[in-house]
Amino acid sequence: MQRRAAAAYFVFLLVVSVAAYAYIGVAESQRPEVQLDGQELTNDSSFTAGGQTYTVSNIHMSGGGGGHGGGGGSMAADLSWTNSSAQYTAMIANGSTTMVDNTTYDVSTAPGTMTLTAQQNVTALLRADDAVENSLATRNDTNYVVYRQNDSIQPLEAWLPEPETLTYATGEQYVYAAEGGPQTTTIANISDSGAMLEWTAPRQRTVELGEGGNVTLSGDRYFSHFPDHDTVQIVSIDQYSQYQGTLADQTYFQERKNGLWGISILGGIAAVLLLGMAYLPIRG
């Protein structure tokens, strides 16, 4: 009698377990999916917003985690564009050196004025003057030039010609040897510490897109969504509440699905244990 009851309970638990498992497959087709209206982009594809062209690259899985829409990982991508009118600044410090037309100048600044004094190539000047020797003489730590005709000497500072000087004022233009090449700049301010330069030039910008992350493009706000591992959507922020609502529905769906898995697994285990215990040998 006991074994017949155990067999009945076994069948009941097995039916519950199998039914829960079967319903998991049926329920999966009802999983809420994120449906958004936006730019769908793959690697190296571009789109335009506000007259600016943006390019997506390096769509990839970034570490682990519970990202939505990307198959269980945290998806990321790079979004790049060129700002054609980026603002740059640079400081020419007082006491430093700078290059103008392939000539090195010593920098001296005072409020409102920058003076550049050309450095002189003493060796080249000596070689260019047939009246003096090509090398200097030194007496008591002072350098002298030596005249060929009578071996007379003259202090180097007295022999050197007046160096070339260039003077600039606040608001004038200055050609600056920037990292990307010479740039025509405006001298915005000159003080005792140096001259501040300003100019406009293109600048490459790159931001990383993440699942649900916000980004401002050409003054408008967007967010990103990865429907799969090869695609990213750039979507207007107006659809963000809809996106968040779908994510909440997906979380609720996953909780219910996990519950069905629990019923299926525990029901199967309980059925097997119950049947096994019912048929254990009885000791007299």
N, C-alpha and C positions, 0 to 999 in steps of 0.2 A: 504493500500500500504506500509506504514511504517512498519507494523508488518510483512508483507511478506518479506521485505528486511532484517529485523532483523532475521527472521527465516532462511533465506538463509545464512546470515553471521554466525549465530549460528552453522548451519550444517558444514560450511567451517571450522570454528575454532575448532569444535569438531573433525572433521576428521584429522586436523593437529595435535591436541593434542593426539589422539589415535594412529596416525601413528608414532609420535615421541616416544610414550611409547613402541609401538611394536618394533621399531627399536632398542631400548635399549637392549631388550632381544636378538635380532639377533646379535648386536654388541658385547655383552658380550662374545660370543663364539670366537671372534677374539682378545680378550685381549692378549697382549704380555706377554709371560711367560719367566722367567729366566731359561735358559737351560745351565747348567755348568757341566763340567767333573771333579769330585773330589771325595774325601772320604765322603760317606754318613754314618752318625753315629747317633745312638740313645743313650739314657742314659746307662752309664756303658759299652759302647762299646769302643774298642781300635783300633789303627792303628799304623804303624811303619813308621818313616821317618828318614833317615840318621842313621839307627841302633838304634834309640831311640823309645821306646814305649810310646804312649800318650793315655790317657783315658778321655773320655767326660762324664760329669755328670751334674745334676741339670739344665737340659734344662727348661727354664721358661720364662714367660712374665715379663719383667722388666718395670713397669710403663706404661704410655700411650705414644702416639706419633704416627707418621706416618711411621712405619717400613714397608719395602717391603718384600713380601713373607711370612710374619708371620700372615696375617689376620688383619692388622691394628694396631698392637702393636709393641713394641720394644722388640725383643727376645734377650735372653742372655743364656750363658751356661758356665760351668767351664771346663777348659782343664788342666789336671794335669799330671805330670811326675816326675821321680826320677833322679836327677843329681847325678850319682854315684861318681863323682870326683869333688865335690864342694870344694872351698877353704874357710877355716875358720881361724880366728885369735882370739887371746885372750891376755890380758895383766895381768901379775902378778905384782902388784904394790909394790914398795919399802915400807916396813913398814907394809905390810899386813900379813896374815897367809895363809898357804896352806896345803893340806893333801898329804902325801906320805905314802903308805902302812898302812893306818889307824892311822897314827901318825900326829899330828899337828905341823907344823914348822913355826917359825917366818922368814919372808923374808927380806933379806938385799941385795941391789944391788949396784954395781959400774960399770963403763964402762967395758964391757966384762966379768963380773963375777957376778954370783948370788950365795949367801950363804944362806942355810936354816939351822936354829938352832932349834933343837927339843924342844918343850915345855915339862917341866917336871911335872909329877903328884906328887906333894909334899905329899899329903895324902897317896898315894900308897907306896911311898918311905919310909915314916915314919913307916908304918905298916910292911914293909918288914925288917926293922932293929930292932931286939930285944933289942938292947942296948939303944934305945931312946924311949921316950914317943910318943904316937900316935898323940899328939897335940903340937902346938908351944906355946912358951911364947913370950910375947911382952914387950920390954923395950925401952922407948924413940923412939917409932915408928919403932923399928928394931925387926925383928923376930928372935927367937933363938930356937934351938932344946935343949931338956932337957934330960940328961943322967939318966937312971933309977938308976944306982948304987950309985951315990953320989950327985944327983940333980945338977950337974954342967951343964953349958949351953955353947953353941957354936953358933955363928952367922949362920943363915940358909945358906947364900951364901957360907960360908966357908965349911959347911958340905955337901952341895949338890955335887954329882959327876959331872964331866965335861959333859956338854950336847952333844948329838950326833949332828954332823954337816955334811951337804951335800953341795958340791960345784959343780956348773955347769958353763960352758963357752959357748960363742956364737957358734952355729953350732951343739951343742950336742943335744941328744934326751932327752925329759922329758915327763913323763906320767902325763897328766893333767886330773883332774876330771871335764870333760865337762858335759853339761846338759844331753846329751844322753848316758853318761857312760864314763869310762876312755878312753882317746885317747892318742896314742903315737904321740907326737908332736916334731917339731924341733924348737930350740931356735934361732929365726931369728936375734934378736938384744937385747943387754942388755945395759941399760943406768942408770943414777942416779935415774930416775923415775920408773924403773921397767924392766921386761923382756917380750919381745914380742914373742908369740908362734904362729906357723903356722902348719896347718895339713890339710889333705884331707879326706873327709868323704861324705857319701850320704846326699842329701838334697832334700826334697819334694818341688816341685814348682807347683804353680797354677796360671793361668791367666784367665781372663774373656773374653769370645768371645762375640762380638756384631755383629749385622747385618752389613756386609760390612767392619768390622774392620780388620786391618792388624795384623799379628802375625809372628814372625820369629821362625822357628823350625829347629834345627840342621843346622843352617846357611842359610836356604832357606826361602824365604818370601811366605806367604800364606794369604788368607783372608777367612772370614766365611760368609756363607749364610744359612738362615733358610727357606727351602721350605715349612715347615709346623710347627705346634707347638710341634712336637715330634722328629724332625730331624734337624741336622745341617750338612752342607757340609764344608769340609776343602779343599779349591781350590787354585791351583797355582796362584801366582800374575800375571802370563802371561795372564790370562783370565779376569783381572780386567777391562780393557777397554770394553770388550764385555758385562760384567756385568753392567757397568755404562751406556752403550748405551741402554740396555734393560730397565733400570730404567727410562731413559729419555723418551723412547717410552711409558712406562706405565703412566708417568705423562701426556704426550700429550693425550693419550687415555682417561684418567680420566677427563681431561678438556673438551674433546669433549662429553663425556658421561654426564658430569654435564650440558653442554649446552642443550643436548636433554631433560634432566629432566626439565630444565627451560622452554623450549618450551612446553613440555607436561603439566606442572602445570599451567603456565601462560595462555596457550591456553584454558584450561578447565575453569579456573576462568573467563577469558574474555568472553567466550561463555555463561556462566551462567549469568554473569552480564548484557551482552547485551540483552539477551532474557528477563530477568526480568525487565529491564528498558523499553523495548519496550511494555510490557504488563501492565505497570503502568496505572492506571485509569487517564483519561484526564479530568481536571476540566474546566468547561464552564465559 
